C-alpha cells in the first residue's frame, strides 16, 4: 500500500513538472513500476503451512491462481514446511518488503502475538486463513476465514450415533481410536473435541487411544500399525482427522488382514472430502467424510477488495460445508437445533469435485 501511494505521488509530481514546462509531448510509457496495464498491483505475502496433505495442495493452488499477475497481484509465497519459526521469519520478511497484505495459514494457534504486532505497527493488514490464531489482542489481525472445526467433529460424531441407531447397534460397546492431526492446530483441536464430547455423552463408547498422525499418510499408517498391535480386532471405529491419515490407516488395516467398511471389521471416518478421499468414500473404504473446503483464494480476495474500497469486513467468516456417506442409512443430522443433510456419495458428485 505504501508503494502504491509513493507511486501515485511520483506520478502527480511528474505531471505537474510537465505542465510547468509547457510541454505538449504525450507520454507513451508507463509512469510507475507499481502499475501494469494501468492498474495498481497489490502485493500479497502468503505464508503457507506446508504441503502435508491433498487438502493443503488444493488450498495452495487456490491462493496462487487467485493472486496471479493476470488478476493484478504480486504473490510472494512461502512454504513453512510445518514449522512455526519459518512462518515467523516469512512474516518478518514480508514486512521488510512492505507488502500490501499478509495472509497466514498458521501451523498452530499460539505464539503469534509478537510478530503480528510487528505487522500491525507496520500498517499491514493480516488475514488469517484455515486454522485460527489465539492472540491476546484480536486487533493484531484484520480478518479470519475458514471452517468451524468443532462443528465438523460434531457432525462426524452425530453421523456415527445415527448410523449405529439405524443399524440397531446403538446399545453395543463401541471402541474408537482417534488418529489426530497436528497437535495444536485448529482442525485438530476442534475435531478431537467433537469426538471427545460425543464419547463423554455415550456410556457405551470408549476412546481406546488418540495419537497424532500429523495430517500425513505416512504418519497415519505408522500410528494405525501401532494401534493395531495394541488393540487388534477390539477396534470398531477409526476416526481419522483428515483424508491422508485415512489413506495410511486403511493401508495398515488391510495389510494386517482386516476389512474396512460398514460390512467389515472396522469403520473408517474422515475429514476434508478431497477427490481422493471421496473416491475411497464411494468405494466404501471410508464410511463417512465431512467436508473441509480448501478453496479460500476467492474468499481472501473478497476481503482484500472490500478493504481496498474502504469497507468494514467480518472479523470471522465460516465456510458452509457438507457431509458425505457411503450409504443412505442416515439422511440428516440435528446438531444444537440445526439440521444438516447427509449426502450419499455418487459417481456424478465425485466427477464434479474440483479438488
C-alpha positions in Angstrom: 0.0 0.0 0.0 2.9 2.3 0.8 4.5 1.5 -2.5 1.3 2.4 -4.4 0.9 5.7 -2.5 4.5 6.6 -3.3 3.9 5.7 -7.0 0.9 8.0 -7.2 2.8 10.9 -5.6 5.6 10.5 -8.1 3.2 10.4 -11.0 1.5 13.5 -9.8 4.8 15.3 -9.5 5.8 14.3 -13.0 2.5 15.6 -14.4 3.0 18.9 -12.6 6.5 19.2 -13.9 5.4 18.7 -17.5 2.7 21.2 -17.1 5.1 23.8 -15.7 7.4 23.4 -18.6 4.6 23.9 -21.1 5.3 20.5 -22.7 2.9 19.3 -25.4 4.6 15.9 -25.5 2.3 12.9 -24.9 3.5 10.2 -22.5 3.8 6.8 -24.2 5.5 4.8 -21.4 4.3 3.5 -18.0 4.9 6.1 -15.3 5.4 3.8 -12.3 6.8 0.4 -11.6 3.8 -0.5 -9.5 1.3 -0.4 -12.3 0.6 -2.9 -15.1 -1.9 -2.1 -17.8 -2.9 1.0 -15.9 -4.0 -1.0 -12.8 -2.4 -1.0 -9.4 -0.6 -4.2 -8.5 -1.5 -5.4 -5.0 1.4 -7.3 -3.3 0.3 -10.2 -1.1 2.7 -12.2 1.1 1.3 -15.7 1.8 2.8 -18.0 4.5 1.5 -21.5 3.9 1.8 -24.3 6.5 3.4 -26.7 4.0 2.3 -29.5 1.7 1.4 -32.2 4.2 -1.9 -33.2 2.5 -4.0 -33.2 -0.6 -6.2 -30.6 1.1 -3.2 -28.3 1.6 -2.1 -28.7 -2.0 -5.6 -27.6 -3.2 -5.5 -24.7 -0.8 -2.2 -23.5 -2.1 -3.3 -23.8 -5.7 -6.5 -21.8 -4.9 -4.4 -19.0 -3.5 -1.9 -19.0 -6.3 -4.5 -19.0 -9.1 -6.4 -16.2 -7.4 -3.5 -13.9 -6.6 -1.9 -14.1 -10.0 -0.2 -11.4 -12.1 -3.1 -11.6 -14.6 -5.5 -10.7 -11.8 -3.5 -7.7 -10.7 -1.5 -9.2 -7.9 2.1 -10.0 -7.0 2.1 -13.0 -4.7 5.1 -13.7 -2.5 4.6 -17.4 -1.5 6.4 -19.1 1.4 6.2 -22.8 2.3 6.8 -23.1 6.0 7.3 -26.9 5.9 5.2 -27.3 9.0 7.5 -25.1 11.2 6.2 -22.1 13.0 9.6 -20.5 13.2 9.7 -20.5 9.4 6.3 -18.7 9.3 7.5 -16.0 11.7 10.6 -15.4 9.6 8.4 -15.2 6.5 6.1 -12.6 8.0 9.1 -10.5 9.0 10.4 -10.8 5.5 7.0 -9.7 4.2 7.1 -6.7 6.5 10.6 -5.7 5.2 9.3 -6.0 1.6 6.4 -3.7 2.5 3.7 -5.9 1.1 0.2 -4.6 1.0 -1.4 -7.6 2.7 -0.1 -10.6 4.7 -2.0 -13.9 4.5 -1.2 -16.5 7.1 -2.3 -20.2 7.3 -0.8 -20.9 10.8 0.8 -24.1 11.8 -0.6 -23.9 15.3 -2.9 -21.4 17.2 -0.5 -19.9 19.7 2.8 -18.0 19.6 1.8 -15.2 17.2 1.4 -12.1 19.3 4.9 -10.6 18.8 5.2 -11.0 15.0 1.6 -9.9 14.3 2.2 -6.8 16.4 5.1 -6.1 14.2 2.9 -6.3 11.1 0.2 -4.1 12.8 2.9 -1.5 13.7 4.0 -1.5 10.0 0.4 -0.8 8.9 0.0 -4.1 7.0 -3.4 -5.9 7.4 -3.1 -9.6 8.2 -5.7 -12.1 7.0 -5.8 -15.5 8.7 -7.0 -18.5 6.7 -7.9 -22.1 7.6 -6.5 -22.5 11.1 -7.1 -19.8 13.8 -4.7 -17.9 15.9 -5.0 -17.5 19.7 -3.7 -14.0 20.4 -4.1 -11.6 23.4 -5.4 -8.8 21.1 -7.8 -9.6 18.3 -6.8 -6.3 16.6 -3.5 -8.0 15.6 -5.2 -9.5 12.6 -7.8 -8.0 10.3 -10.0 -11.0 9.5 -10.2 -14.8 9.5 -11.9 -17.1 7.1 -12.1 -20.9 7.4 -14.0 -23.9 8.7 -15.8 -24.5 12.0 -13.7 -27.4 13.0 -15.5 -28.3 16.2 -18.8 -28.4 14.3 -17.1 -30.7 11.8 -16.2 -33.0 14.7 -19.8 -32.8 16.0 -21.1 -33.7 12.5 -18.9 -36.7 12.3 -19.8 -38.0 15.7 -23.5 -37.3 15.2 -23.3 -39.4 12.0 -21.8 -42.3 13.9 -24.5 -42.1 16.5 -27.3 -42.0 13.9 -25.7 -44.8 11.8 -25.4 -47.1 14.9 -29.1 -46.5 15.7 -30.1 -47.2 12.1 -28.1 -50.4 12.2 -29.5 -51.5 15.6 -26.1 -51.3 17.2 -26.6 -48.3 19.4 -26.5 -50.4 22.6 -23.3 -52.2 21.6 -20.0 -51.3 23.1 -18.1 -49.1 20.5 -14.3 -48.9 20.7 -12.9 -45.9 18.9 -9.3 -44.8 18.1 -8.5 -41.3 17.0 -5.7 -40.5 14.6 -5.4 -36.8 15.4 -4.0 -34.0 13.3 -1.0 -31.8 14.1 -1.3 -31.1 17.8 -2.3 -27.5 18.5 -3.7 -26.9 15.0 -7.3 -25.6 14.9 -8.5 -28.5 12.9 -7.0 -31.0 15.4 -8.4 -29.1 18.4 -11.9 -28.9 17.0 -12.2 -32.4 15.5 -10.8 -34.0 18.6 -13.2 -32.1 20.9 -16.2 -33.0 18.7 -15.3 -36.7 19.2 -14.4 -36.5 22.9 -17.6 -34.7 23.7 -19.6 -37.4 21.9 -17.7 -40.2 23.8 -18.5 -38.5 27.1 -22.2 -38.4 26.2 -22.3 -42.2 25.3 -21.6 -44.6 28.2 -21.1 -47.4 25.7 -18.5 -45.5 23.6 -14.9 -45.9 24.6 -11.9 -44.0 23.2 -9.1 -46.5 23.3 -6.4 -44.2 22.1 -5.6 -40.9 20.5 -2.3 -40.2 18.7 -1.2 -37.5 16.2 -0.8 -38.6 12.6 0.4 -35.1 11.8 -2.2 -34.9 8.9 0.1 -37.1 6.7 -0.5 -40.5 5.1 2.9 -41.9 6.3 2.4 -41.0 9.9 -1.3 -42.1 9.8 -0.2 -45.5 8.7 2.5 -45.7 11.3 0.1 -44.7 14.1 -2.6 -47.2 12.9 0.0 -50.0 12.8 0.9 -49.3 16.4 -2.8 -49.1 17.4 -3.5 -52.5 15.7 -0.6 -54.1 17.6 -2.0 -52.8 20.9 -5.8 -53.3 20.4 -6.2 -55.6 17.3 -9.8 -56.5 16.5 -11.1 -54.7 19.5 -11.2 -51.6 17.4 -14.6 -50.8 15.9 -14.1 -47.2 14.6 -11.1 -45.4 13.2 -11.6 -41.7 13.4 -9.1 -40.0 11.1 -8.8 -36.2 11.3 -8.1 -35.9 7.6 -8.1 -37.9 4.4 -4.4 -38.5 4.1 -4.3 -40.1 7.6 -7.3 -42.2 6.5 -5.3 -43.5 3.5 -2.5 -44.5 5.7 -4.8 -46.1 8.3 -6.6 -48.1 5.6 -3.3 -49.4 4.2 -2.3 -50.5 7.7 -5.7 -52.2 8.4 -5.8 -54.1 5.2 -2.1 -55.1 5.5 -3.0 -56.6 8.9 -5.7 -58.7 7.3 -8.8 -56.8 8.4 -11.6 -55.4 6.2 -12.7 -51.8 6.3 -16.2 -50.6 5.7 -19.7 -50.8 7.1 -19.8 -54.6 6.4 -16.2 -55.1 7.5 -14.2 -55.2 10.7 -13.7 -51.5 11.2 -15.4 -48.3 10.2 -13.1 -45.6 8.9 -14.3 -42.0 9.2 -12.5 -39.0 7.8 -12.5 -35.2 7.1 -11.7 -32.9 4.1 -13.5 -34.6 1.2 -10.7 -34.3 -1.2 -11.3 -36.1 -4.5 -9.0 -38.9 -3.4 -10.8 -39.1 -0.1 -14.2 -39.2 -1.7 -13.0 -41.9 -4.1 -12.5 -44.1 -1.1 -15.8 -43.0 0.3 -17.6 -44.0 -2.9 -15.9 -47.4 -2.7 -16.9 -47.8 1.0 -13.4 -47.9 2.4 -14.2 -44.6 4.1 -17.7 -44.8 5.5 -18.3 -41.1 6.2 -16.4 -38.0 5.2 -17.0 -34.4 6.5 -16.1 -31.6 4.1 -13.5 -29.0 4.8 -13.4 -26.7 1.8 -9.8 -25.6 0.9 -10.7 -23.1 -1.9 -10.0 -20.0 0.2 -8.3 -17.9 -2.6 -11.5 -16.1 -3.8 -12.7 -15.7 -0.2 -9.5 -13.9 0.8 -9.6 -11.8 -2.4 -13.2 -10.7 -1.5 -11.8 -9.5 1.9 -9.0 -7.6 0.2 -11.3 -6.0 -2.3 -13.6 -4.8 0.5 -10.6 -3.4 2.4 -9.3 -1.6 -0.8 -12.7 0.1 -1.2 -12.7 1.2 2.4 -15.4 -1.2 3.6 -15.5 -2.9 7.0 -15.1 -6.7 6.8 -16.4 -9.5 9.1 -13.8 -10.4 11.7 -14.6 -14.1 11.3 -16.3 -15.9 8.5 -17.2 -19.6 8.4 -17.4 -21.7 5.3 -20.6 -23.7 4.5 -19.7 -27.4 4.2 -21.4 -30.7 3.5 -21.4 -34.3 4.8 -20.9 -37.4 2.6 -21.5 -41.0 3.4 -21.1 -44.3 1.6 -24.8 -45.4 2.1 -28.1 -43.7 2.7 -28.9 -45.1 6.1 -28.5 -41.6 7.6 -30.1 -38.8 5.7 -29.8 -35.8 8.1 -28.3 -34.8 11.4 -29.6 -32.5 14.1 -26.9 -30.6 16.0 -27.6 -27.9 18.5 -31.0 -27.3 17.0 -29.8 -27.1 13.4 -30.4 -29.8 10.7 -27.6 -30.8 8.4 -28.3 -33.1 5.4 -26.2 -36.1 4.8 -25.5 -36.9 1.1 -24.9 -40.4 -0.2 -22.0 -40.1 -2.5 -22.5 -40.9 -6.2 -20.1 -41.0 -9.1 -21.7 -37.9 -10.6 -20.9 -35.9 -7.5 -17.4 -37.2 -7.4 -16.8 -36.4 -11.1 -17.8 -32.8 -10.4 -15.4 -32.4 -7.5 -12.9 -29.6 -8.1 -10.1 -30.7 -5.8 
